[in-house]
Amino acid sequence: MNKHKRGEIYQRLQAENPKPTTELKYQSPFQLLVSVILSAQATDVSVNRATKTLFAEAGTPHGMLDLGLERLKEHIKSIGLFNTKAANILKTCEALISLHGGEVPRDRAALEALPGVGRKTANVVLNTAFGEPTIAVDTHIFRVANRTKLAPGKTPRQVEDKLLRFTPNDFKRDAHHWLILHGRYVCVARKPRCGACVIEDLCEYRDKSDP
């Protein structure tokens, strides 16, 4: 895919959704961090359902520690891997308080040092909470990047590196949200809704389907 096509793809996605953002519901960088940790192998809908009551009771690192492990588990037991996630969240709260004054750091290395936080989670927090031009490659973005040939790669990191290299600077901040939403609602896994796609004529996917 050439530079002109890539630019046109982002222009169309921007025209359709000028101010994209995450579908996770949060009120602070800390709440976003917790939501993203919970979202691994879970839907945003299920995370939002759990965090609605969780954040009302414990929306800060101190509040989460006061809540304790068993009560935290009760809030998030509907989410996959909740035992591991609960333990990591409390360890992360301890680290935030002891190392960062209770604040979420705006630094990749510091974020990735937190329990339960990998590169993808760090990218989401840096982009969504702090406006950094990072691109977190989840299953939706991996699929869209490879299917359209926007940034094909065999691993999420390869796709991320290509997206960062090929995405025009003006679009980098929002590229993550455009691509994930496109993959979630249009370029879906089993039967992509090509007939309803605003970039269908630019996409290099060979097996395009009807709407």
Protein Blocks (a to p, Z undefined) as FASTA:
>chain_A
ZZklmmmmmmmmmmmmmbgcdfbdcfbfklmmmmmmmmgopafklmmmmmmmmmmmomcf
klmmmnommlmmmmmmmpghklmmmmmmmmmmmmmmmmnnopacdbfklmmmpghiafkl
mmmmmmmmnopacddddfklmmmmmmnomagcfbfklmmmmmmmmmcfklmmmmmmmmmm
mmmmmmpmklccfklpcklmmpccfkbccZZ
